[in-house]
Amino acid sequence: MLKLTHTADSGCRTRRRHRIYGHRRPTLTALLCSAALMYPMAAVAATESGSHSSALFIAQLIALLLVGRLLGELMLRIGQPAVMGQLLAGIILGPSIFGSLYPIAQHALFPSDARQSSMIEAVAQLGVLMLLLLTGMETDLSVVSKVRRPTMTVSIFGIAVPFVAGFSLGEILPSALLPSPGGRLITALFCGTALSISSVKIVAVIVRNMSFEHRRVGQVLLAASILDDTVGWILLAAILGLAQRGHIDGRAVIQTVIGTLLFLALSFTLGQRAVSFLIRIANDYLKSEMAVITVILIVMGLFALLTNALGVNTVLGAFVAGMLIGRSPILTHHIEEQLRGLIMALFMPVFFGLAGLAADLSILKHPTLLGWAAAFIVAASVAKFSGSYIGGRLGALSVRESFALGCGMNARGSTEVILATLGLAVGALNTTLFTLIVTMALVTTLAMPPMLRWALARVPITTEETQRLERVAFEARGYVPSLERLLAAVDQSPSGNLAARCVGLLAGAWGMPTTVVPLQREAGAVMAGGRPEAAAVEVGMAAAVLPSADTERLSGSIQVEKAPHALDTHAAIAKVSEKGFDLLWIGAEPGTDASGVIHRNVSDVASAFDGHVALVFARGALAKHPLTSRLNILIPVTGTAHSRRAAEVALALAQACHGSVTALYVSEVPLRKAWNRNLSLTRALRGGEEAILREMADLAQQYGPPLRPLLRMGRQPAEVIVEEINRGTYSLVVLGVTQRPGETLSLGATARVLLARSSQSVLLHAS
């Protein structure tokens, strides 16, 4: 027995070693192969040298992409950000290593000819704007409001202390290190900005990898990094504007400040509406592939040109454009991933590779320059750590949390490289200072991940954080939190009004953009082309009456689009549904016949949509007053996935309007004990029944409304449900069903009995 255990354990260790080294060997082999490929590419470069060559441009692209990707993979495997591998790729291919070992081949592959280098630099310049666009899209300023006090103190001290240290370094730099003797002030401002910023991308990766994004210290880290990044880009844009003028005077400063403030004010008012409108139009009406991506790139370019015209650098325009695009309610995860793939695959390796090419680490052989590099590293690390630590303590964070903040805020990463590259381009930095700043960025970024992991592992978790993590885990697997866009097809009947109310409650509470397809009745048939104003008003009214105290996710006024009119309902729904919706709500009359069979016209609307459908049938009190009557909801539950989804919809509706919810489980097993009226479980329940009702209780705890669990016995669930409806004071029954194949819409025997015999309104959620 001992021998068998030992053998199994040894095999496990062998497989583990194979997994570890199995990843490293291909990476190292690929690096050696890529090094060998440098020779033929250098040969191509040598034959094309002295001319403006597209072949040489392609060889440069291949070299940067290949070596950058492989070194990025290697960095990821040792717990470092991939962008550091791309930067190292440029350093290796540049004068620091490749140029020292094979200067002729390196010069042939990357010649100093301005016309040739302008080709690859054009890609890099577009890459800067694309990177800042992506950075802006990932910037969520709402995170700042969750931990406002510590975020503000950490950001203020975390920027001010390093800025003073960097500015002081710039003031005492020898004249030989300055790009121009008369530009010391601009260089000092650049040095201050370089030391004060942090890389939000690297902080976010480490925080998320350690599952700290929903703990207080992780949220403060992310929020402070976002604020640092935002302030840093605004400050950098202003300094770049001054540097491009070549001098600093009162008029230039006033023009830069006014231009920046005017641009920000216009962007976050009129600009936000315009950007959201353009993205919605592209997503909903343009048929060509990746139309939204094209519109995003056009918006980025227009914003960059606007800031340039205002006397501010184009980087601010790209960054703010990204922030506005990221806040657009129509921007789906799929579209964002398409854009991210383009940037990560092409522009990032090229830009950071060229930044590495511009750095010449061979200058560090001189003791004086090596000493200045050490001075930059020490000043950046000590100033950023101390400023962030002081800010954390003043923000009422613990010693361990403040220590983790000091460690995490010290990474500069890609943000620093972009800043240094822009400074080099406008003449605020020379090659020597650029190399010193890139060295500082490289050292601080590589040192941050292990330090932050070590510090975060020693921060104890609180009870409040435990509850928050439980809620986050629930939302990650929940149905309602996963919905992004709602589609409503409603007429002016009581069923249409009730459906519009439900859509408004759900969309308003969870911030979901909603499109309304108005329907009208002609000769007993439901047709597309009703009054859009009335349908939109009903949805908007339902969202507007939400009690704000109970709706944390209320993100502003609901957006309702008037769909184009058409006579063919099926065609109208099919056309609109191509725009990307998660749930279709249908409210129209006639809805069913006397036997509970769903009307053909309602069935046509549902069959045109490929996804989840919610069908609303108004009866009883809600038929008389669909927009104002209280929602007393009964949820028959079965423990299935479609039953859970319907229960989540019911709980979300009740939470939005202070309604009540009763969860009914029909058991075929005789009861020995009555069900308790509170949420405790009796010992009379069997395992399956207890688990189902406990799940409903857990869901109710997450959504908020009170839940009354109810257990009834009967061999015909539909009959028991109807009896309970007649016995209780319910106004709405929410049932989860599945669609059955057939010529007409069939949702099962239980749904048909309810539609035929229920005296109260019915909501069927069909998966």
SVG drawing of the C-alpha trace seen along z (x, -y; Angstrom):
<svg xmlns="http://www.w3.org/2000/svg" viewBox="-62 -86 94 88">
<polyline fill="none" stroke="black" stroke-width="0.4" points="0.0,0.0 2.8,-2.3 4.6,-1.5 1.5,-2.2 1.0,-5.6 4.7,-6.5 4.4,-5.5 1.3,-7.6 2.9,-10.6 6.1,-10.2 4.1,-10.1 2.2,-13.2 5.6,-15.0 6.9,-13.8 3.8,-15.1 4.1,-18.4 7.8,-18.7 6.8,-17.9 4.2,-20.6 6.6,-23.2 9.6,-22.4 7.3,-21.6 6.3,-25.2 9.8,-26.5 11.6,-24.3 9.4,-25.4 9.8,-29.0 13.6,-28.8 13.7,-26.8 11.6,-29.4 13.9,-32.2 16.9,-30.4 15.1,-29.9 14.1,-33.6 17.7,-34.5 18.7,-32.4 16.0,-34.1 17.7,-37.4 20.4,-36.5 18.2,-36.1 16.2,-39.2 19.5,-41.1 20.6,-39.7 17.4,-41.0 17.9,-44.3 21.5,-44.5 20.4,-44.0 17.7,-46.6 19.8,-49.2 20.2,-52.6 16.7,-52.6 13.2,-53.2 12.2,-49.5 8.9,-48.0 10.7,-44.6 12.9,-46.1 9.8,-47.5 8.2,-44.0 11.5,-42.5 11.4,-45.0 7.8,-44.2 8.6,-40.5 11.6,-40.9 9.7,-43.1 6.6,-40.9 8.4,-37.6 10.9,-38.5 8.4,-40.6 5.8,-37.8 8.3,-35.2 9.9,-37.3 6.4,-38.4 5.5,-34.7 8.6,-34.2 7.8,-37.1 4.3,-35.8 5.7,-32.4 7.9,-34.0 5.1,-36.2 6.0,-39.4 3.8,-41.5 4.1,-40.7 4.8,-44.3 8.2,-44.0 9.1,-41.3 8.2,-43.5 10.3,-46.3 13.2,-43.9 12.8,-42.7 13.6,-46.2 16.5,-46.5 17.9,-43.1 17.4,-44.1 18.8,-47.6 22.3,-49.0 22.4,-47.7 22.9,-44.0 22.4,-43.1 24.2,-46.3 27.1,-45.5 27.4,-41.9 26.7,-42.4 26.7,-46.1 26.6,-45.8 23.6,-43.4 21.8,-45.5 22.3,-48.7 21.2,-47.0 17.9,-45.8 17.3,-49.1 19.1,-51.8 19.3,-55.4 17.8,-56.6 14.9,-58.9 12.8,-57.9 13.1,-54.3 12.5,-54.6 9.5,-56.8 7.6,-53.7 7.9,-51.7 7.6,-54.9 4.3,-55.7 2.9,-52.3 4.4,-53.1 2.8,-56.6 -0.6,-55.1 0.1,-52.5 0.5,-55.3 -3.0,-56.5 -4.4,-53.0 -2.8,-52.2 -4.2,-55.3 -7.6,-54.5 -7.5,-51.1 -6.3,-52.6 -9.2,-55.0 -11.7,-52.3 -10.4,-50.3 -10.6,-53.4 -13.6,-53.1 -13.9,-56.2 -16.9,-54.8 -14.4,-52.7 -13.1,-55.9 -16.5,-56.6 -16.5,-53.3 -13.4,-54.1 -13.4,-57.9 -11.5,-59.0 -8.5,-56.7 -8.3,-56.9 -8.0,-60.7 -5.4,-60.8 -3.3,-58.0 -3.5,-59.7 -2.7,-63.2 0.3,-62.2 1.3,-59.5 1.5,-62.1 2.8,-65.1 5.7,-63.5 7.2,-61.8 6.6,-64.8 8.6,-67.0 11.4,-64.4 11.4,-64.1 11.3,-67.9 14.2,-68.3 16.2,-65.7 15.6,-67.6 16.7,-70.8 20.1,-69.4 20.9,-67.4 24.2,-68.3 23.8,-70.5 25.4,-67.7 22.4,-65.5 19.9,-68.1 18.6,-68.1 19.0,-71.9 20.5,-74.3 17.4,-76.6 14.9,-73.8 15.7,-72.7 12.3,-73.7 10.4,-71.6 12.8,-68.7 12.3,-69.0 8.5,-69.0 8.9,-65.8 11.0,-64.1 8.5,-65.0 5.6,-63.6 7.7,-60.5 8.2,-59.7 4.6,-60.4 2.6,-58.1 1.7,-54.5 0.8,-51.7 -2.9,-50.8 -2.6,-47.8 0.1,-46.0 -1.6,-46.8 -4.9,-45.5 -3.4,-42.3 -1.8,-41.5 -4.8,-42.5 -7.1,-40.4 -4.8,-37.4 -4.8,-37.4 -8.7,-38.0 -8.3,-41.3 -10.3,-43.4 -13.3,-43.4 -11.4,-43.8 -10.8,-47.3 -7.0,-47.4 -7.4,-46.1 -10.1,-48.7 -8.0,-51.5 -5.0,-50.3 -7.1,-50.2 -8.9,-53.5 -5.7,-55.3 -3.9,-53.9 -6.8,-55.0 -6.8,-58.5 -3.0,-58.7 -3.2,-57.6 -5.9,-60.1 -4.2,-63.1 -0.8,-62.0 -2.1,-62.0 -3.8,-65.4 -0.6,-66.8 1.6,-65.2 -0.6,-66.6 -0.2,-70.1 3.6,-69.7 3.8,-68.4 1.9,-71.4 4.4,-73.7 7.3,-71.7 6.1,-71.9 6.0,-75.7 9.7,-75.6 9.3,-78.0 7.1,-78.7 5.4,-82.0 2.2,-83.1 0.2,-83.2 1.3,-79.6 0.4,-78.3 -3.0,-80.0 -3.8,-78.7 -2.8,-75.1 -4.8,-75.1 -7.9,-76.7 -7.7,-74.4 -7.5,-71.3 -10.4,-72.4 -12.5,-73.3 -11.9,-70.0 -12.7,-68.0 -15.9,-69.9 -17.1,-69.4 -16.1,-65.8 -18.0,-64.7 -21.2,-66.6 -21.9,-66.8 -19.1,-64.4 -20.5,-61.5 -23.9,-61.7 -22.4,-62.1 -20.0,-59.1 -22.8,-56.9 -25.1,-57.9 -22.5,-57.1 -21.7,-53.7 -25.4,-52.9 -25.9,-53.8 -23.0,-51.8 -24.0,-48.7 -27.7,-48.8 -27.8,-50.0 -24.4,-49.4 -24.2,-46.0 -20.5,-45.8 -18.1,-43.8 -16.5,-45.5 -18.4,-48.8 -18.3,-49.7 -14.4,-49.3 -14.2,-51.7 -16.4,-54.3 -14.3,-53.9 -11.1,-54.6 -12.7,-57.6 -13.8,-59.0 -10.3,-58.5 -8.8,-60.4 -11.2,-63.3 -10.6,-63.7 -6.8,-63.6 -7.1,-66.3 -9.4,-68.4 -6.9,-68.4 -4.1,-69.2 -6.1,-72.2 -6.6,-73.4 -2.9,-73.4 -2.9,-70.2 -1.1,-67.0 -3.1,-64.3 -2.5,-61.8 -5.2,-63.5 -7.7,-63.2 -7.1,-59.5 -7.3,-58.8 -10.6,-60.8 -12.1,-59.2 -11.4,-55.8 -13.0,-56.8 -16.2,-58.0 -16.3,-54.9 -15.8,-52.6 -18.9,-54.3 -21.1,-53.7 -24.0,-51.3 -23.9,-49.7 -20.3,-48.7 -20.4,-44.9 -17.6,-42.7 -17.3,-41.1 -16.5,-44.4 -14.1,-45.4 -12.2,-42.1 -11.9,-42.6 -10.3,-46.0 -8.1,-44.7 -6.9,-41.8 -5.8,-44.2 -3.9,-46.4 -2.3,-43.6 -1.2,-41.6 0.3,-44.4 0.6,-47.9 1.8,-47.0 4.8,-44.8 5.8,-47.4 5.6,-50.4 7.3,-49.0 9.9,-47.3 10.8,-50.6 10.9,-52.2 13.5,-49.5 15.4,-50.2 15.7,-53.9 17.2,-53.0 21.0,-52.4 21.9,-50.6 25.5,-50.6 25.8,-54.1 25.4,-52.6 29.0,-51.4 29.9,-54.9 30.0,-55.2 28.4,-58.7 25.4,-57.7 25.0,-54.5 24.9,-56.6 22.2,-58.8 20.2,-55.7 20.4,-54.5 19.4,-58.0 16.2,-57.8 15.4,-54.3 15.8,-55.2 14.1,-58.5 11.1,-57.0 10.8,-54.0 11.2,-55.8 9.0,-58.8 6.2,-56.7 6.2,-54.3 6.3,-57.0 3.7,-59.1 1.3,-56.2 1.9,-54.9 1.2,-58.3 -1.9,-58.7 -3.1,-55.2 -2.7,-56.0 -4.4,-59.3 -7.2,-57.5 -7.8,-55.3 -6.2,-52.2 -4.3,-49.8 -0.5,-49.5 -0.5,-46.4 -2.9,-47.8 -0.9,-51.0 2.3,-49.0 0.7,-47.0 -0.4,-50.3 3.2,-51.6 4.4,-48.4 1.7,-48.4 1.9,-52.0 5.6,-51.8 5.2,-50.1 5.5,-52.4 5.3,-49.9 3.9,-50.8 2.7,-54.2 6.2,-55.3 7.5,-54.0 4.8,-55.9 5.6,-59.1 9.3,-58.8 8.8,-58.1 6.6,-61.2 9.2,-63.3 11.9,-62.1 9.8,-62.9 9.1,-66.6 12.7,-67.2 12.0,-67.4 14.3,-64.4 17.5,-63.3 18.6,-59.7 20.5,-59.6 17.7,-60.8 15.3,-58.6 17.5,-55.5 17.7,-56.5 13.9,-56.8 13.3,-53.5 15.8,-51.8 13.9,-53.1 10.6,-51.9 12.0,-48.5 13.5,-48.0 10.5,-49.3 8.0,-47.3 9.9,-44.0 10.3,-44.5 6.6,-45.4 4.8,-42.1 6.6,-39.9 6.6,-42.7 2.8,-43.3 2.0,-39.6 4.0,-39.3 2.3,-42.3 -1.3,-41.4 -0.9,-37.9 -0.4,-39.4 -3.5,-41.6 -6.3,-39.9 -9.8,-39.7 -12.7,-41.5 -16.3,-40.4 -17.5,-43.1 -15.1,-42.0 -16.3,-38.4 -19.9,-39.4 -18.9,-41.5 -17.0,-38.6 -20.0,-36.4 -22.2,-38.9 -19.6,-39.2 -19.5,-35.4 -23.3,-35.4 -23.4,-38.1 -20.7,-36.3 -23.0,-33.2 -26.4,-35.0 -28.7,-35.3 -30.0,-38.9 -26.6,-40.4 -25.4,-38.9 -28.1,-40.6 -26.8,-43.6 -29.6,-44.7 -33.4,-44.2 -35.8,-44.1 -39.5,-44.8 -42.3,-44.1 -45.5,-45.6 -48.8,-47.1 -51.2,-49.3 -53.2,-46.5 -53.0,-45.7 -50.6,-42.9 -48.4,-45.4 -48.5,-47.9 -47.6,-45.3 -44.7,-44.0 -43.5,-47.6 -43.6,-48.1 -41.6,-45.0 -39.0,-46.0 -38.7,-49.5 -38.2,-48.1 -35.5,-45.6 -33.7,-48.0 -33.8,-50.9 -32.6,-49.0 -29.7,-47.3 -28.8,-50.0 -29.7,-48.0 -30.3,-49.8 -33.7,-48.9 -35.2,-48.9 -38.9,-49.0 -40.7,-47.6 -44.2,-49.1 -47.0,-46.8 -50.6,-47.5 -53.7,-45.4 -55.5,-45.2 -58.5,-43.0 -57.5,-40.9 -53.9,-40.4 -50.8,-41.9 -48.8,-43.9 -45.6,-46.0 -46.0,-49.7 -47.8,-50.9 -47.3,-54.2 -43.6,-54.2 -44.0,-57.3 -46.6,-55.5 -44.5,-52.4 -41.4,-54.4 -43.2,-56.4 -44.4,-53.3 -40.9,-51.8 -39.4,-55.1 -42.1,-55.7 -41.4,-52.3 -37.7,-53.1 -38.2,-56.6 -40.3,-55.6 -37.6,-53.4 -36.7,-54.2 -33.1,-55.2 -32.3,-53.9 -32.9,-50.4 -31.2,-50.4 -27.5,-50.7 -27.0,-49.9 -29.3,-52.6 -27.0,-54.2 -29.2,-57.1 -32.1,-57.4 -33.1,-54.4 -32.3,-54.6 -35.2,-53.7 -34.9,-53.4 -37.9,-53.6 -37.7,-50.7 -38.7,-51.1 -42.3,-50.4 -43.2,-47.4 -46.3,-45.3 -44.6,-42.0 -44.1,-41.4 -41.8,-38.4 -39.5,-40.4 -39.5,-43.4 -38.4,-41.5 -35.8,-39.4 -34.3,-42.6 -34.1,-44.4 -32.8,-41.3 -29.7,-41.2 -28.4,-44.2 -27.6,-41.9 -30.1,-41.4 -30.2,-39.0 -33.9,-38.9 -37.1,-39.7 -40.2,-40.8 -43.6,-40.3 -46.8,-41.9 -49.7,-41.9 -53.3,-40.9 -55.0,-38.6 -52.4,-36.5 -54.1,-33.1 -57.4,-31.3 -59.7,-29.9 -57.8,-26.6 -54.5,-28.3 -52.9,-28.0 -50.7,-30.9 -52.1,-33.1 -50.4,-32.6 -49.3,-36.3 -47.6,-36.3 -46.0,-33.0 -44.6,-34.6 -43.0,-37.4 -41.3,-34.9 -40.1,-32.6 -38.3,-35.5 -36.0,-35.9 -33.1,-33.6 -32.7,-33.7 -34.5,-34.0 -38.1,-35.2 -40.5,-36.6 -44.2,-36.5 -46.6,-38.6 -50.3,-38.0 -52.3,-40.5 -55.2,-39.3 -56.9,-40.4 -55.7,-43.5 -52.8,-44.1 -55.0,-44.0 -57.0,-47.0 -54.0,-48.9 -50.9,-47.5 -48.6,-50.4 -49.5,-51.0 -50.8,-47.8 -48.5,-46.2 -46.5,-43.1 -47.3,-40.2 -45.4,-37.5 -45.7,-33.7 -42.8,-31.6 -43.4,-27.9 -39.9,-26.4 -38.5,-23.0 -34.8,-23.3 -34.0,-23.3 -31.9,-25.9 -34.9,-27.5 -36.8,-27.7 -33.8,-29.5 -33.6,-32.0 -37.3,-32.8 -36.9,-33.1 -34.1,-35.6 -36.3,-37.7 -39.1,-37.7 -36.8,-38.6 -35.2,-41.5 -38.7,-42.8 -39.8,-42.6 -36.6,-44.3 -37.1,-47.2 -40.7,-48.0 -40.8,-46.8 -42.9,-43.8 -43.4,-40.5 -42.3,-37.0 -43.5,-33.5 -41.5,-30.5 -43.8,-27.5 -42.5,-23.9 -44.9,-21.2 -44.0,-17.8 -45.4,-14.4 -44.3,-13.2 -46.8,-13.5 -45.8,-16.2 -45.2,-15.3 -44.7,-18.9 -46.0,-22.2 -43.6,-24.6 -42.4,-27.3 -43.4,-30.9 -39.8,-32.2 -36.9,-31.2 -35.7,-28.3 -36.0,-24.8 -37.9,-22.1 -36.5,-18.6 -39.5,-17.2 -38.1,-18.1 -36.1,-15.7 -32.7,-16.6 -33.8,-17.7 -36.8,-19.8 -34.6,-21.5 -31.9,-22.3 -34.3,-23.8 -36.0,-26.1 -32.7,-27.0 -31.4,-28.0 -34.4,-30.3 -33.7,-31.8 -30.1,-32.4 -31.2,-34.1 -33.7,-36.3 -30.9,-37.3 -28.8,-38.5 -31.5,-40.4 -33.0,-41.9 -36.8,-41.3 -38.3,-39.2 -39.1,-35.6 -41.9,-33.4 -41.1,-29.7 -44.1,-27.5 -44.3,-23.7 -47.5,-22.0 -48.3,-18.4 -49.9,-17.1 -49.4,-14.8 -50.4,-17.5 -48.2,-20.6 -50.3,-22.7 -53.5,-22.0 -51.7,-22.8 -50.4,-26.1 -53.8,-27.1 -55.3,-26.3 -52.6,-28.4 -53.3,-31.3 -57.0,-31.2 -56.2,-30.8 -53.6,-33.6 -53.4,-37.4 -51.0,-37.1 -51.1,-39.5 -48.4,-37.9 -47.2,-34.3 -43.7,-33.9 -42.9,-30.5 -39.8,-29.2 -40.4,-27.1 -38.6,-25.6 -39.7,-25.9 -40.9,-22.7 -40.5,-22.1 -43.6,-22.5 -45.5,-24.7 -46.8,-26.9 -45.2,-28.0 -45.5,-25.3 -44.2,-25.8 -45.4,-22.6 -48.6,-21.4 -48.1,-23.4 -47.8,-26.7 -50.9,-25.8 -53.0,-25.0 -51.9,-28.3 -52.8,-30.3 -56.2,-28.7 -57.2,-28.8 -55.2,-31.4 -57.2,-34.4 -54.1,-36.5 -51.4,-37.7 -48.8,-35.3 -45.2,-35.8 -43.6,-32.9 -39.8,-33.0 -38.9,-30.7 -35.3,-29.5"/>
</svg>
